Amino acid sequence: MAMDRVTKQLTVSKLLSLANFIPKDSQKILFYSTPDVSDNALALFKYISEKTDDYELAWLLNNPNSPSVKTLKEKYPEVKTIYLYSLEGLKELLRSKFVVLTDVLPLTPHRGQKIIQLWHGLPGKKTGYEHPLNVKDLYLYMDKWTTDFVTTSELVVGAFVRQFMINPRKFRILGQPRNDGLFDNLKDAKNILSSILGRDVEDYDHLILYAPTYRYTSYMKDFQASVNVVKTLFHHKFLEFLKEENILLVIKPHKLVADVIKPEIKENSNVILLTDEHLQSRLITINDVMGAFDILITDYSSIFEDYILLERPILFYLPDREALERKSGFLLPYEFFAPGRKPETLEGLIHALKIYMEDPEVDSEWRKTVKNLLYEVGKDNKSSERIYNLIIKQK
């Protein structure tokens, strides 16, 4: 599957390389993300669409029938949506001066064109040139396919350079647009979350978000390993702990994992799923409700690098740590840059949660240090504004 995508996208790239002499429309901004209409690209799109009518905005799509696309058409009927692998998609790529991405798109910038890579998070698991299994894929062409790579600090620049071998001069330290929603919705995050879940989260003493990364074996997604890790939390000891402490555990897994575990937690009053569909149907990201949570439990997912902006406790639950390190590994020194307790057993997880619930200031200086290394810029709700100003200057 992955290699089919690589072959298809490289073919598109070769076709597009013939287009240097087609004039670019400086009023056109084309957005692309995976999943469709999501992440940093969605946040920047919403900012620009509310800020000005000066640009013609459009989205390239992998799946025109996704929930997010349906909501996009309802809320922004004037915005063009185009299937990526179509003649119309090719025309938009050829004519748009600005192409905004959160993932790899094999588009060599033509004369006068700007390819602005926002990416989908700060460095987490190793990939590209740093992958321990020597995986070679589209990421290795990132330098060729980027004019501006937006990120948050010089340290993060260094990590991305190692990972993708991108020219350091292409980086722009401007922040992550999706974190604008984290700050904008701090006061309303619990109300938004209650509306999404259909449950009043104010009824609980503690709100905990569990957001595990999806496991991989080389190119292949390791579905069963991903399910097994989440299911360790369904042990009766952990469920009793949640009930005794009046905790609501909100699990945000991969869609395939969500489909499997949903029946097991349907009747549990202390565990609930937050799915991609919940967010996509409302055209928001997980960052828009992140401020509702008291504690984050994760592992190698880069979600903690967003949540750390809140300076709240983070737990790294790693029952399969050895396998994770062997198959992917963490790009930055994990023991330091994952600023929290790292239990590998359920008993250890319960113990660590008790520590943080009793005193949320435990490890606070560690979290602040890591936050300031990851974010020279982006500790506010102005990231989209800064990137918009970059576009204006390049117009």
BELJO-V494987 format. One line per field, one symbol per residue. ss: DSSP state (A for helix, B for strand, O for the rest). A space follows every 50 residues. Layout:
ss->???
This chain:
ss->OAAAAAAAAAAAAAAAOOOOOOOOBBBBBBBBOOOOOOAAAAAAAAAAAA AOOOOBBBBBBOOOOOAAAAAAAAAOOOOBBBBOOOAAAAAAAAABBBBB BOOOOOOOOOOOOBBBBOOOOOOOBOOAAAOOOOOOOAAAAOOOOOOBBB BOOAAAAAAAAAAAOOOAAABBBOOOOAAAAAAAOOOOAAAAAAAAAOOO AAAOOBBBBBOOOOOBBOOBBOAAAAAAAAAAAAOAAAAAAAAAOOBBBB BOOOAAAAAAAAAAAOOOOOBBBOOAAAAAOOOOOAAAOAAAOOBBBBOO OOOAAAAAAAOOOBBBOOOOAAAAAAAOOBOOOAAAAOOOOOOOOAAAAA AAAAAAAAOOOOOAAAAAAAAAAAOOOOOOOOAAAAAAAAAAAAO
